[in-house]
Amino acid sequence: MKVLVPIKRVIDYNVKVRVKADNSNVDLANVKMAINPFCEIAVEEAVRLKEAGTVTEVIAVSIGNKSCQEQLRTALALGADRAIQIDTEENLDSINVAKLLQKVVEEEQPQLVILGKQAIDSDNNQTGQMLAALTGMPQGTFASAVKIDGDKVNVTREVDSGLQTIALTLPAIVTTDLRLNEPRYASLPNIMKAKRKPLNVKSAADFGIDLTARTNLIKVTPPAERKAGIVVESIDELVEKLKNEAKVIS
Amino acid sequence: MSILVYAEHDNSELKADTLKTVAAAQAIGGDIHMLVAGSNCQAVAEAASKVNGVSKVLVADNAAYEHQLAENVSLLVTELAADYDHVIATALTTGKNFMPRVAALLDVTQISDIIAVESSDTFVRPIYAGNAIATVQSLDSKKVITVRSTGFDAVATDGSAEIVALDKATDAGNSSHVNDELSVSERPDLGAASIVISGGRGMQNGENFKLLEGIADKLGAAIGASRAAVDAGFVPNDMQVGQTGKIVAPDLYIAVGISGAIQHLAGMKDSKVIVAINKDPEAPIFQVADYGLVADLFDALPELEGKL
């Protein structure tokens, strides 16, 4: 059984992003980039399924310009078998990303597609669900456990009130939450080996999909700064301030 | 213009966040209908009919919607969407799960997690864990939107909308519910509490979260945690406050042993008053705190509990 893992190149999660002075967008020039943390968890899960003998092939796919090949090589070093880069310079809306991925799903016919639940740049949390709708597949979002059982997959989901387990008929879509697994570090030999694994490049334009933008980014501004607070010296002073100054406790 | 708001509920109670989502719908402006999709959910429909600003409540009461599985609910909402310009849900786990499916079935993109409305097609939403605020115009003819409830004030509940039963049972047949393991707590919901006290890696282990419980009980507070505390296995993920957990904006947020990573700040920095207790005076949490106390939490927490 094949697993497809779409991944995204994003700002490294340790880096605090800055807004450009002209408020046109955030400034990503010379900023450290990395594989989106939730996508990394998706790769790890697919590789573990392969190591467990459930899965025969793990295919990583990313949509972006040549620079996202770096993240695809990371996925290969973590254990993916081959990679596909869908080349575009555009910053695509989720619906258009999902449409491109739909074409890849039609070509590759995976039984399972594992994606990160959200990218930490746009914070949209959409692509997996959209791909599920377009392919007619069921979805297990925000997964903390994935168990394949014959022609079904049981997915335990992180929901607001706790955990929910659902059963999906394969082929299915899973999106990862942070407790699904702890991704491994790529070893040096595996990083070297990844350089020789196949990475195919396809042009987004060749898929014959209308990729017209659906949104117009009008401006990007920094968030309102909080006013600097004060340091209190004791619990007594803290309680006094909360009662009489902030008036949030009585 | 006409707007369909999806009611967030558990078949017995209408979630208070829905009242804030209706406020977002009012900011867009138009005739507002509310959809209650569930099973044996008449009590929710009654509650929905009292929500101010809602002129009609549509109830799809069918076993197919008992667990609000995304496959089934998205088919229903997509069908109903034909009559509306905007379809809106709360950005909680149900809405986040099924709404992008609706968007894709309608061939539109979704505008997620809006915190303000500029006009009927232009919305404000945080990106990069709230370190940037984007103003985005939707170019699609139909708008599919999820609302971050901390951005809006709840509407009142003294209305009386008409309730209309829908005879629908859209069952995709490719997913089923197995079981729920719900956290049981006597304390208020994290999202609804006016006071939240959260622990971080500094708590050292799950057992020590008991130190927060006495204070939470005295204040009527909910207990949260940072991602670091969840990752370390101290507490379950449903307690996580942050970019990928719950977004809260209580009147008072007390951060204990939390360094203040940007991912955590994203989930709480809109709180009215923030208190930080941390033994590291350089911890970034102090930059957003109104009141900071540099102290060992194992001394400070028992003392605080005693003085409340």
Interface residues (C-beta under 8 A of the other chain):
Chain A: I11 Y13 K16 V17 V19 V26 F38 D93 S94 I95 N96 A98 K117 Q118 I120 D121 S122 D123 N124 N125 Q126 T127 G128 Q129 M130 L131 A132 A133 L134 G136 M137 P138 Q139 T141 F142 S144 N154 R157 E158 V159 D160 S161 G162 L163 Q164 T165 I166 A167 L168 T169 A172 D177 L178 R179 A213 R214 T215 N216 L217 I218 K219 V220 T221 P222 P223 R226 K227 A228 G229 I230 V231 V232 S234 I235 D236 L238 V239 K241 L242 A246 V248 I249
Chain B: D10 H67 L69 A70 E71 S74 L92 T93 T94 K96 N97 F98 M99 P100 R101 V102 A103 A104 L105 D107 V108 T109 Q110 I111 S112 D113 T122 R125 P126 I127 Y128 A129 G130 N131 A132 I133 A134 T135 V136 Q137 S138 L139 D140 A172 N174 S175 S176 H177 V178 N179 D180 E181 L182 S183 G191 I195 L219 R227 V230 D231 P236 N237 D238 Q243 T244 K246 D251 L252 I262 Q263 K269 K272 V273 I274 V275 F286 Q287 V288 A289 D290 Y291 G292 L293 V294 A295 A300 E303 L304 K307 L308
